[in-house]
């Protein structure tokens, strides 16, 4: 399914970041994608399942979380390394990556969510864009 991917700060992400970006709590707060309950049903996934999120910048397996409000067609990922990997660094000469409007495809995927260390390895294997 196609989605508009947006990112932003969350209280859980901010709290976990203060405790340490290498801590498991940070990963659990950031390596997620929030989806509308109806979209989750259409995808056949439940909270805690994993999905593949694919953008023009890359793809990652993330945990699904139910969005706190209705937002069909919108996928939200808290700001952090997982969101940044999918957003990329192209600013189109504005100085700011497109954190709010990124085309994404999301499909059910049984897979392992990459840890921060594994994610950093993915960054270093790619060419600088």
PyMOL commands that set and color helices and strands:
alter all, ss='L'
color gray80, all
select helices_A, chain A and resi 11-19+24-30+37-43+81-87+116-125
alter helices_A, ss='H'
color red, helices_A
select strands_A, chain A and resi 2-8+32-35+50-55+58-66+74-78+102-108
alter strands_A, ss='S'
color yellow, strands_A
deselect
rebuild
show_as cartoon
